[in-house]
Amino acid sequence: MPIAHLTLELRIEGAHSLKDRRQVLRSIKDRLRSSFNVSVAEIDPTDLWQSATLGIVAISSSRHYLDGLMKQVEATAARTANNQGADITDSFLHFLD
């Protein structure tokens, strides 16, 4: 059974405090959890206010389904991040079979 792992690296230009950073990340995580059946967590925690890395994981019996799902997740994350004053600087998609 395939597992998809999407890693998103974010740059949060508008964050001037840890509170600002948490607000942006919470918004993205909540949107992804409510819109898709995925698990979302912050990985590689840093003390930098203006950068963050999110890990998104999903499991399904179809790799094709997971590929499409993760593309939708990435697009939604990008829209939500842009609305919050952040940008996705890099993304990586890995499959475990």
Z-matrix of the N, CA and C atoms (Angstrom, degrees):
N
C 1 1.440
C 2 1.532 1 108.24
N 3 1.322 2 117.92 1 121.90
C 4 1.466 3 120.72 2 -176.74
C 5 1.531 4 113.00 3 -73.97
N 6 1.311 5 114.22 4 147.73
C 7 1.462 6 123.29 5 175.54
C 8 1.526 7 106.76 6 -124.25
N 9 1.319 8 116.24 7 131.06
C 10 1.469 9 121.24 8 177.96
C 11 1.519 10 109.21 9 -104.49
N 12 1.327 11 115.81 10 134.84
C 13 1.466 12 121.98 11 178.02
C 14 1.523 13 108.10 12 -127.07
N 15 1.316 14 115.59 13 114.61
C 16 1.461 15 122.34 14 179.46
C 17 1.528 16 108.40 15 -107.51
N 18 1.316 17 116.44 16 127.74
C 19 1.460 18 122.10 17 177.22
C 20 1.526 19 108.30 18 -111.69
N 21 1.331 20 115.89 19 126.74
C 22 1.464 21 121.47 20 178.84
C 23 1.520 22 109.38 21 -118.00
N 24 1.314 23 116.09 22 126.17
C 25 1.457 24 121.35 23 175.04
C 26 1.525 25 107.78 24 -101.15
N 27 1.324 26 115.58 25 128.38
C 28 1.452 27 121.21 26 -174.69
C 29 1.520 28 111.89 27 -116.80
N 30 1.313 29 114.51 28 147.15
C 31 1.462 30 122.73 29 171.97
C 32 1.520 31 105.82 30 -118.42
N 33 1.328 32 116.99 31 120.79
C 34 1.458 33 122.42 32 -175.24
C 35 1.527 34 107.95 33 -111.40
N 36 1.317 35 115.99 34 87.73
C 37 1.467 36 121.15 35 -175.35
C 38 1.520 37 112.10 36 -65.41
N 39 1.333 38 117.32 37 -33.86
C 40 1.456 39 120.37 38 -175.86
C 41 1.509 40 114.47 39 -80.80
N 42 1.309 41 118.76 40 -1.98
C 43 1.465 42 121.08 41 -177.71
C 44 1.527 43 110.63 42 -80.96
N 45 1.316 44 115.45 43 118.85
C 46 1.457 45 120.67 44 177.62
C 47 1.522 46 111.68 45 -112.48
N 48 1.335 47 114.74 46 1.77
C 49 1.461 48 119.76 47 177.85
C 50 1.520 49 108.23 48 -156.17
N 51 1.304 50 115.31 49 169.00
C 52 1.463 51 120.77 50 176.55
C 53 1.527 52 110.53 51 -63.70
N 54 1.306 53 116.93 52 -33.35
C 55 1.461 54 121.59 53 177.97
C 56 1.535 55 111.00 54 -62.92
N 57 1.321 56 117.13 55 -43.23
C 58 1.471 57 121.24 56 177.40
C 59 1.529 58 110.51 57 -61.05
N 60 1.315 59 115.99 58 -43.48
C 61 1.464 60 121.71 59 -179.54
C 62 1.524 61 110.69 60 -62.10
N 63 1.334 62 116.78 61 -46.75
C 64 1.468 63 121.06 62 -179.79
C 65 1.516 64 111.69 63 -63.04
N 66 1.330 65 117.55 64 -36.77
C 67 1.455 66 121.70 65 179.79
C 68 1.531 67 111.08 66 -63.39
N 69 1.319 68 116.65 67 -44.09
C 70 1.466 69 120.86 68 178.58
C 71 1.523 70 110.36 69 -64.22
N 72 1.332 71 116.87 70 -47.57
C 73 1.465 72 120.34 71 -178.86
C 74 1.520 73 111.46 72 -63.99
N 75 1.312 74 117.68 73 -41.42
C 76 1.466 75 120.39 74 179.25
C 77 1.520 76 110.88 75 -62.26
N 78 1.321 77 116.72 76 -40.58
C 79 1.462 78 121.14 77 179.22
C 80 1.530 79 110.99 78 -61.20
N 81 1.319 80 116.69 79 -45.95
C 82 1.467 81 121.15 80 -179.85
C 83 1.522 82 110.36 81 -65.58
N 84 1.333 83 117.11 82 -47.55
C 85 1.462 84 120.96 83 -177.95
C 86 1.533 85 111.25 84 -62.54
N 87 1.318 86 117.32 85 -43.77
C 88 1.468 87 120.70 86 179.88
C 89 1.516 88 111.73 87 -63.95
N 90 1.327 89 116.94 88 -41.03
C 91 1.466 90 120.32 89 179.96
C 92 1.523 91 110.77 90 -63.92
N 93 1.337 92 117.57 91 -44.57
C 94 1.457 93 120.84 92 -178.57
C 95 1.527 94 111.63 93 -66.74
N 96 1.331 95 116.93 94 -41.07
C 97 1.465 96 120.55 95 179.89
C 98 1.522 97 111.51 96 -65.82
N 99 1.327 98 117.22 97 -38.66
C 100 1.466 99 119.62 98 -177.69
C 101 1.525 100 112.58 99 -78.35
N 102 1.320 101 117.77 100 -26.76
C 103 1.467 102 121.06 101 -177.13
C 104 1.518 103 113.73 102 -90.95
N 105 1.335 104 117.34 103 -27.74
C 106 1.461 105 121.85 104 -174.97
C 107 1.523 106 109.04 105 -133.92
N 108 1.303 107 116.53 106 157.29
C 109 1.462 108 121.27 107 177.49
C 110 1.533 109 108.50 108 -88.92
N 111 1.331 110 115.98 109 70.95
C 112 1.468 111 122.01 110 -176.89
C 113 1.524 112 109.67 111 -130.21
N 114 1.315 113 115.12 112 159.83
C 115 1.465 114 121.96 113 172.45
C 116 1.522 115 107.98 114 -102.13
N 117 1.323 116 116.17 115 136.16
C 118 1.462 117 121.57 116 -176.54
C 119 1.526 118 108.99 117 -131.10
N 120 1.328 119 116.25 118 134.16
C 121 1.462 120 120.71 119 177.57
C 122 1.519 121 109.37 120 -150.34
N 123 1.329 122 114.76 121 151.84
C 124 1.454 123 119.40 122 172.81
C 125 1.519 124 107.76 123 -79.11
N 126 1.314 125 115.89 124 130.46
C 127 1.461 126 121.20 125 178.00
C 128 1.523 127 107.72 126 -120.67
N 129 1.309 128 116.92 127 164.04
C 130 1.462 129 121.95 128 -177.45
C 131 1.525 130 111.47 129 50.92
N 132 1.337 131 117.21 130 59.12
C 133 1.475 132 118.41 131 -178.04
C 134 1.525 133 111.29 132 -62.47
N 135 1.307 134 114.67 133 138.16
C 136 1.465 135 121.22 134 177.95
C 137 1.526 136 108.47 135 -128.01
N 138 1.293 137 115.82 136 164.92
C 139 1.454 138 120.99 137 175.46
C 140 1.523 139 111.37 138 -92.04
N 141 1.315 140 116.94 139 2.83
C 142 1.456 141 120.94 140 179.27
C 143 1.523 142 109.53 141 -80.30
N 144 1.308 143 117.39 142 129.50
C 145 1.450 144 121.53 143 -178.38
C 146 1.523 145 112.37 144 -71.38
N 147 1.310 146 117.41 145 -27.39
C 148 1.449 147 120.00 146 -169.66
C 149 1.525 148 114.30 147 -102.05
N 150 1.315 149 118.91 148 13.49
C 151 1.457 150 120.19 149 175.38
C 152 1.520 151 109.67 150 -143.09
N 153 1.330 152 114.93 151 150.85
C 154 1.460 153 120.68 152 179.92
C 155 1.521 154 108.28 153 -159.19
N 156 1.326 155 115.71 154 157.96
C 157 1.457 156 122.08 155 176.31
C 158 1.520 157 108.36 156 -129.75
N 159 1.337 158 115.62 157 127.31
C 160 1.461 159 121.39 158 177.75
C 161 1.520 160 109.66 159 -110.36
N 162 1.315 161 116.03 160 142.41
C 163 1.454 162 122.52 161 173.50
C 164 1.516 163 109.32 162 -114.44
N 165 1.319 164 116.39 163 129.68
C 166 1.461 165 122.56 164 -179.92
C 167 1.519 166 107.64 165 -122.52
N 168 1.341 167 116.54 166 130.53
C 169 1.458 168 121.28 167 -176.35
C 170 1.517 169 109.77 168 -129.72
N 171 1.349 170 115.58 169 141.15
C 172 1.462 171 121.96 170 174.57
C 173 1.523 172 108.59 171 -144.49
N 174 1.320 173 115.89 172 154.72
C 175 1.454 174 121.52 173 179.09
C 176 1.528 175 108.26 174 -131.53
N 177 1.318 176 115.72 175 143.57
C 178 1.462 177 121.56 176 179.82
C 179 1.520 178 108.62 177 -159.81
N 180 1.309 179 116.19 178 167.88
C 181 1.465 180 119.54 179 176.82
C 182 1.532 181 111.71 180 -82.94
N 183 1.337 182 117.08 181 -9.68
C 184 1.459 183 121.42 182 -176.51
C 185 1.528 184 111.48 183 -120.78
N 186 1.308 185 116.57 184 120.63
C 187 1.459 186 120.81 185 176.81
C 188 1.530 187 110.73 186 -66.95
N 189 1.319 188 116.68 187 -36.44
C 190 1.460 189 121.89 188 178.49
C 191 1.531 190 110.55 189 -60.86
N 192 1.335 191 116.81 190 -43.66
C 193 1.458 192 121.47 191 177.70
C 194 1.532 193 110.31 192 -61.69
N 195 1.329 194 116.68 193 -45.19
C 196 1.456 195 120.89 194 -179.22
C 197 1.526 196 111.69 195 -62.23
N 198 1.321 197 117.15 196 -38.69
C 199 1.462 198 120.66 197 179.09
C 200 1.528 199 110.37 198 -61.18
N 201 1.326 200 116.51 199 -47.19
C 202 1.460 201 120.50 200 178.35
C 203 1.516 202 112.27 201 -65.21
N 204 1.327 203 116.37 202 -40.58
C 205 1.458 204 121.04 203 179.12
C 206 1.522 205 111.01 204 -60.89
N 207 1.319 206 116.68 205 -46.36
C 208 1.458 207 120.12 206 -177.69
C 209 1.524 208 112.13 207 -67.90
N 210 1.319 209 118.13 208 -30.07
C 211 1.473 210 120.47 209 174.21
C 212 1.527 211 109.97 210 -65.74
N 213 1.337 212 116.35 211 -41.10
C 214 1.467 213 120.26 212 177.32
C 215 1.524 214 111.02 213 -66.24
N 216 1.326 215 116.36 214 -41.30
C 217 1.465 216 121.22 215 178.38
C 218 1.523 217 110.18 216 -60.42
N 219 1.323 218 116.63 217 -45.64
C 220 1.464 219 120.50 218 -179.88
C 221 1.526 220 111.56 219 -62.82
N 222 1.324 221 117.10 220 -41.82
C 223 1.469 222 120.60 221 179.62
C 224 1.533 223 110.80 222 -64.93
N 225 1.320 224 116.77 223 -42.33
C 226 1.467 225 120.70 224 178.83
C 227 1.525 226 110.77 225 -66.39
N 228 1.319 227 116.77 226 -40.84
C 229 1.470 228 120.54 227 177.67
C 230 1.525 229 110.66 228 -62.44
N 231 1.326 230 116.92 229 -40.71
C 232 1.468 231 120.79 230 179.65
C 233 1.526 232 110.82 231 -64.37
N 234 1.334 233 117.36 232 -44.04
C 235 1.470 234 120.42 233 178.70
C 236 1.528 235 111.25 234 -63.23
N 237 1.330 236 115.89 235 -45.37
C 238 1.462 237 120.25 236 -179.61
C 239 1.528 238 110.82 237 -64.40
N 240 1.327 239 116.61 238 -42.53
C 241 1.468 240 120.59 239 178.82
C 242 1.521 241 110.49 240 -62.01
N 243 1.324 242 117.48 241 -44.78
C 244 1.466 243 120.85 242 179.88
C 245 1.525 244 111.31 243 -61.81
N 246 1.330 245 117.15 244 -38.03
C 247 1.465 246 120.59 245 178.01
C 248 1.526 247 111.76 246 -66.27
N 249 1.332 248 116.66 247 -24.63
C 250 1.465 249 121.60 248 -178.66
C 251 1.531 250 112.46 249 -98.12
N 252 1.326 251 117.89 250 4.31
C 253 1.463 252 121.22 251 178.99
C 254 1.517 253 113.97 252 84.37
N 255 1.321 254 117.12 253 26.19
C 256 1.464 255 121.82 254 179.32
C 257 1.528 256 109.28 255 -124.12
N 258 1.320 257 115.47 256 164.71
C 259 1.461 258 121.85 257 178.09
C 260 1.517 259 109.12 258 -133.17
N 261 1.328 260 115.68 259 145.81
C 262 1.459 261 120.44 260 171.91
C 263 1.521 262 106.46 261 -87.05
N 264 1.324 263 116.28 262 116.47
C 265 1.459 264 120.27 263 -177.15
C 266 1.516 265 112.45 264 -88.96
N 267 1.335 266 117.29 265 -26.00
C 268 1.461 267 120.73 266 -179.77
C 269 1.513 268 109.73 267 -159.28
N 270 1.329 269 115.75 268 152.90
C 271 1.464 270 120.21 269 176.38
C 272 1.528 271 108.92 270 -144.71
N 273 1.325 272 114.35 271 146.67
C 274 1.463 273 121.82 272 -179.74
C 275 1.517 274 108.13 273 -134.89
N 276 1.316 275 117.18 274 131.65
C 277 1.457 276 122.17 275 177.46
C 278 1.522 277 108.87 276 -117.90
N 279 1.328 278 115.78 277 125.48
C 280 1.458 279 121.94 278 179.60
C 281 1.518 280 109.16 279 -126.46
N 282 1.313 281 115.63 280 145.63
C 283 1.463 282 121.39 281 176.02
C 284 1.521 283 109.61 282 -117.79
N 285 1.313 284 115.65 283 137.46
C 286 1.457 285 122.37 284 172.10
C 287 1.508 286 107.30 285 -113.21
N 288 1.308 287 117.06 286 126.58
C 289 1.477 288 120.37 287 -178.79
C 290 1.505 289 110.72 288 -103.93
